[in-house]
Amino acid sequence: MKINKYVEDLRAKSAAELNDELVAAKKELFNLRFQNATNQLDNTSRIKEVRKNIARIQTVMKEAR
């Protein structure tokens, strides 16, 4: 399972690494939205995927508390 592997990798990271990954994912989401608004985005499903990854990262961060 691809998703389970991603979550396992997230759980193995430190809080600082998770925070860095969260910031990078949010930047990517911003760029995808910008590309979508200017009709330059080919794969619109990537927006949904990145949003779910952000939620996964935040969930793992909450679990670590």
N, CA, C and O atoms as a DFTB+ gen file, in Angstrom:
260 C
 N C O
     1  1       0.829      -1.181       0.000
     2  2       0.000       0.000       0.000
     3  2       0.873       1.243       0.000
     4  3       1.713       1.434       0.879
     5  1       0.661       2.068      -0.983
     6  2       1.466       3.261      -1.155
     7  2       1.227       4.275      -0.024
     8  3       2.174       4.885       0.471
     9  1      -0.025       4.451       0.378
    10  2      -0.364       5.433       1.404
    11  2       0.197       5.011       2.756
    12  3       0.741       5.833       3.493
    13  1       0.062       3.722       3.081
    14  2       0.573       3.245       4.362
    15  2       2.075       3.454       4.474
    16  3       2.572       3.800       5.546
    17  1       2.801       3.252       3.388
    18  2       4.246       3.459       3.370
    19  2       4.565       4.935       3.632
    20  3       5.498       5.256       4.368
    21  1       3.775       5.830       3.017
    22  2       3.984       7.262       3.200
    23  2       3.759       7.650       4.661
    24  3       4.533       8.426       5.221
    25  1       2.705       7.118       5.279
    26  2       2.405       7.434       6.673
    27  2       3.481       6.860       7.591
    28  3       3.868       7.506       8.564
    29  1       3.961       5.671       7.298
    30  2       5.045       5.086       8.093
    31  2       6.297       5.958       8.018
    32  3       6.979       6.170       9.021
    33  1       6.587       6.458       6.824
    34  2       7.742       7.348       6.669
    35  2       7.552       8.628       7.478
    36  3       8.502       9.141       8.069
    37  1       6.327       9.138       7.503
    38  2       6.048      10.344       8.273
    39  2       6.242      10.097       9.761
    40  3       6.803      10.934      10.468
    41  1       5.781       8.959      10.228
    42  2       5.882       8.652      11.661
    43  2       7.338       8.484      12.096
    44  3       7.657       8.672      13.270
    45  1       8.214       8.138      11.172
    46  2       9.631       7.945      11.497
    47  2      10.385       9.273      11.577
    48  3      11.521       9.308      12.049
    49  1       9.773      10.351      11.128
    50  2      10.456      11.642      11.103
    51  2      10.273      12.386      12.422
    52  3       9.337      12.132      13.180
    53  1      11.192      13.308      12.668
    54  2      11.118      14.135      13.870
    55  2      10.103      15.262      13.651
    56  3       9.608      15.464      12.542
    57  1       9.809      15.980      14.720
    58  2       8.837      17.073      14.643
    59  2       9.323      18.174      13.693
    60  3       8.527      18.751      12.951
    61  1      10.611      18.459      13.716
    62  2      11.156      19.501      12.843
    63  2      11.057      19.090      11.376
    64  3      10.730      19.905      10.514
    65  1      11.341      17.821      11.106
    66  2      11.238      17.320       9.733
    67  2       9.790      17.335       9.257
    68  3       9.519      17.657       8.100
    69  1       8.865      16.990      10.140
    70  2       7.447      17.036       9.777
    71  2       7.011      18.464       9.488
    72  3       6.248      18.714       8.555
    73  1       7.500      19.393      10.290
    74  2       7.154      20.793      10.072
    75  2       7.690      21.285       8.731
    76  3       6.999      22.008       8.013
    77  1       8.916      20.896       8.391
    78  2       9.500      21.275       7.104
    79  2       8.695      20.684       5.951
    80  3       8.457      21.351       4.944
    81  1       8.279      19.433       6.104
    82  2       7.500      18.785       5.056
    83  2       6.129      19.446       4.905
    84  3       5.611      19.573       3.795
    85  1       5.553      19.862       6.024
    86  2       4.264      20.548       5.984
    87  2       4.374      21.874       5.246
    88  3       3.514      22.210       4.432
    89  1       5.419      22.616       5.528
    90  2       5.635      23.900       4.853
    91  2       5.821      23.690       3.347
    92  3       5.277      24.440       2.536
    93  1       6.588      22.672       2.988
    94  2       6.817      22.384       1.570
    95  2       5.526      21.979       0.874
    96  3       5.284      22.378      -0.265
    97  1       4.697      21.192       1.547
    98  2       3.431      20.759       0.954
    99  2       2.484      21.944       0.774
   100  3       1.769      22.023      -0.225
   101  1       2.479      22.856       1.731
   102  2       1.617      24.032       1.607
   103  2       2.076      24.944       0.473
   104  3       1.251      25.531      -0.227
   105  1       3.391      25.062       0.292
   106  2       3.919      25.842      -0.830
   107  2       3.530      25.199      -2.157
   108  3       3.151      25.882      -3.108
   109  1       3.633      23.863      -2.204
   110  2       3.261      23.149      -3.421
   111  2       1.783      23.352      -3.725
   112  3       1.410      23.556      -4.880
   113  1       0.936      23.298      -2.693
   114  2      -0.494      23.508      -2.891
   115  2      -0.760      24.910      -3.416
   116  3      -1.587      25.087      -4.310
   117  1      -0.073      25.906      -2.874
   118  2      -0.232      27.277      -3.360
   119  2       0.141      27.366      -4.840
   120  3      -0.580      27.966      -5.637
   121  1       1.279      26.760      -5.197
   122  2       1.715      26.802      -6.589
   123  2       0.735      26.082      -7.511
   124  3       0.477      26.540      -8.624
   125  1       0.189      24.960      -7.051
   126  2      -0.787      24.227      -7.861
   127  2      -2.054      25.050      -8.064
   128  3      -2.610      25.082      -9.162
   129  1      -2.505      25.709      -7.012
   130  2      -3.697      26.559      -7.137
   131  2      -3.447      27.714      -8.092
   132  3      -4.317      28.078      -8.882
   133  1      -2.257      28.285      -8.016
   134  2      -1.899      29.380      -8.907
   135  2      -1.886      28.904     -10.357
   136  3      -2.415      29.581     -11.239
   137  1      -1.285      27.746     -10.605
   138  2      -1.257      27.184     -11.961
   139  2      -2.663      26.873     -12.454
   140  3      -2.967      27.062     -13.632
   141  1      -3.519      26.398     -11.556
   142  2      -4.883      26.075     -11.943
   143  2      -5.642      27.343     -12.336
   144  3      -6.420      27.334     -13.290
   145  1      -5.414      28.421     -11.606
   146  2      -6.101      29.675     -11.887
   147  2      -5.670      30.266     -13.222
   148  3      -6.449      30.957     -13.878
   149  1      -4.442      29.998     -13.623
   150  2      -3.937      30.538     -14.886
   151  2      -4.010      29.511     -16.018
   152  3      -3.417      29.702     -17.080
   153  1      -4.741      28.426     -15.779
   154  2      -4.948      27.366     -16.776
   155  2      -3.656      26.736     -17.263
   156  3      -3.552      26.365     -18.432
   157  1      -2.677      26.610     -16.389
   158  2      -1.417      25.965     -16.746
   159  2      -1.289      24.574     -16.142
   160  3      -0.326      23.863     -16.427
   161  1      -2.253      24.174     -15.306
   162  2      -2.173      22.898     -14.603
   163  2      -2.802      21.794     -15.437
   164  3      -3.967      21.882     -15.824
   165  1      -2.016      20.746     -15.715
   166  2      -2.509      19.630     -16.512
   167  2      -3.211      18.595     -15.638
   168  3      -4.287      18.113     -15.992
   169  1      -2.610      18.252     -14.499
   170  2      -3.135      17.207     -13.633
   171  2      -3.811      17.850     -12.416
   172  3      -3.165      18.093     -11.397
   173  1      -5.111      18.122     -12.530
   174  2      -5.816      18.800     -11.449
   175  2      -6.022      17.901     -10.237
   176  3      -6.284      18.405      -9.145
   177  1      -5.914      16.603     -10.396
   178  2      -6.081      15.699      -9.257
   179  2      -4.922      15.819      -8.277
   180  3      -5.027      15.370      -7.135
   181  1      -3.833      16.412      -8.704
   182  2      -2.675      16.607      -7.828
   183  2      -3.030      17.525      -6.652
   184  3      -2.481      17.375      -5.560
   185  1      -3.954      18.482      -6.874
   186  2      -4.378      19.382      -5.801
   187  2      -5.009      18.572      -4.672
   188  3      -4.688      18.777      -3.501
   189  1      -5.893      17.667      -5.018
   190  2      -6.557      16.825      -4.018
   191  2      -5.551      15.944      -3.279
   192  3      -5.654      15.754      -2.067
   193  1      -4.590      15.416      -4.009
   194  2      -3.563      14.558      -3.416
   195  2      -2.714      15.331      -2.411
   196  3      -2.420      14.823      -1.329
   197  1      -2.321      16.541      -2.755
   198  2      -1.492      17.358      -1.867
   199  2      -2.283      17.756      -0.628
   200  3      -1.736      17.764       0.474
   201  1      -3.563      18.088      -0.791
   202  2      -4.399      18.436       0.364
   203  2      -4.494      17.268       1.335
   204  3      -4.435      17.462       2.549
   205  1      -4.640      16.069       0.812
   206  2      -4.712      14.891       1.672
   207  2      -3.375      14.632       2.354
   208  3      -3.338      14.214       3.511
   209  1      -2.277      14.879       1.642
   210  2      -0.958      14.707       2.258
   211  2      -0.756      15.705       3.402
   212  3      -0.170      15.365       4.430
   213  1      -1.238      16.930       3.221
   214  2      -1.146      17.930       4.282
   215  2      -1.920      17.447       5.505
   216  3      -1.443      17.570       6.633
   217  1      -3.108      16.901       5.284
   218  2      -3.913      16.389       6.394
   219  2      -3.211      15.219       7.078
   220  3      -3.262      15.101       8.303
   221  1      -2.560      14.360       6.307
   222  2      -1.832      13.231       6.890
   223  2      -0.682      13.720       7.763
   224  3      -0.464      13.211       8.862
   225  1       0.048      14.707       7.264
   226  2       1.172      15.256       8.022
   227  2       0.672      15.861       9.325
   228  3       1.259      15.631      10.382
   229  1      -0.413      16.634       9.255
   230  2      -0.952      17.258      10.455
   231  2      -1.446      16.215      11.452
   232  3      -1.300      16.389      12.662
   233  1      -2.031      15.133      10.944
   234  2      -2.511      14.070      11.827
   235  2      -1.354      13.409      12.556
   236  3      -1.436      13.161      13.759
   237  1      -0.274      13.122      11.834
   238  2       0.890      12.501      12.466
   239  2       1.504      13.441      13.488
   240  3       1.982      12.999      14.532
   241  1       1.493      14.738      13.194
   242  2       2.030      15.713      14.150
   243  2       1.191      15.735      15.429
   244  3       1.740      15.844      16.526
   245  1      -0.121      15.633      15.300
   246  2      -1.010      15.626      16.476
   247  2      -0.815      14.335      17.269
   248  3      -0.859      14.354      18.499
   249  1      -0.601      13.217      16.579
   250  2      -0.403      11.945      17.257
   251  2       0.868      11.961      18.106
   252  3       0.924      11.318      19.155
   253  1       1.870      12.681      17.663
   254  2       3.168      12.709      18.347
   255  2       3.123      13.496      19.652
   256  3       4.012      13.350      20.492
   257  1       2.114      14.314      19.829
   258  2       2.019      15.140      21.036
   259  2       1.798      14.331      22.259
   260  3       1.697      14.884      23.354
